[in-house]
């Protein structure tokens, strides 16, 4: 793998990572009760989450300048791993046997693609 592809892959992985953080922030916001619908959508947590999504989108667009199109979905699948880890650590979600199997399959798919 060339250094260029590796560099752009890092941009994509970082974009996927911050997008996962944004999803967690939106879930945290959705768990709160608000006085009105406007406050539900126009609060700092939601606004900052969408700003992060915006940045993540541009990182993804930038990353596709240097990586093959077929590599993008493989790297973007790492979001399932990040979201699962955040769910366990932040929301105290349980990891079931099926989630573990699914994460292993995702990791195996990434490994197979990289070979």
N, C-alpha and C positions, 0 to 999 in steps of 0.2 A: 504494500500500500504506500503510495507516495505521500510526502509530507503535506502536499496541498490538500489531498483528500482527508488526511488525518486532521489538519487544521479546521477544515470546513465541517468535518464530522463533529468536532468539539463545539463549534458554534451551534450546530443542530441539537446536540445533546444538552447544551446549556439552555437553549430555547425550550426544549421539552421539559427540562427540570423546572424552570421558572414558571412555565405554564401549569405544571402540576402544583406548584406552590399557590398559584392564583386560584386553582380549583379548590384547594383546601380553604383559602381565605373566603371564597364565595360560600362554601358550605358552612363555615363558621358564622358568616353573616346571616345565612338562611335559618340558622338555628335560634337566632334572637327574635324577640317580639318587638315590633315597632308600633308607634302610635298611629302612623298613617302609611299608605302605600308609597307616597313620595319619599318618606324617610327610609323606607325599606330599600329603595333603589338608589337614592341619592345620599348615601352615607360614605364616609371616607374609606371604609374597608372595601366596599363594592367598587367605588371609583378607582381606587388604587389597583384592585384586581384586574379591572378592564385595561388599565394602563399597562400592566404587566403582560396581559394577553396581546396587546398591540405590539409591544417590544418583542415578544416571543414570535409573533407572526413575521416581523421583519427579520429576525434572526434566521427563521426557517427559509424565507425567501433568499436571504444572503447566502445561506449554506448550500442551497441548491445550485448556486453558481459554480461550486467546486466539487460536488459529489455527484455520483451517478443517480439518476432518478430512481432506479431500483433499490438503492441503498436507503433512501429516506424513510419509507414505511418500516423498515427493519429497525432503524435507530429510534423512530418515533414510538415503537412498541415498548421502549423502556419506560414510558410514562406509566404503564400498568404497575411496574415494579415500584416506582416512586410513590404513586398514589396508595398502593397497598401498605408501604412502610409508613407513610404519613397517617394513614387511617389507623394503624395499630398504635403508633406513638402518640398521636394527638387526640383521636376520638375513641381510643380504647376498643377498637373493633377486634373481633376474634378472627384468627386465621384458621379457616377450615381446611380439611384435607384436599378439597377440590381447588381451593385457592393456591395451595402449595403446588399441586400438580400443574395448574395453569401457569404459575410463575416459572416452574421448571421447564415447561414446554416453550415458553417465551424465550428463556435463556438458551435452551437448546437450539431454537430457531435462529437466534442471533449468532450463535457459535457456528452452526452449519453454514449460514450465509457468509460468515467471515472466512471460512476455509475455502 
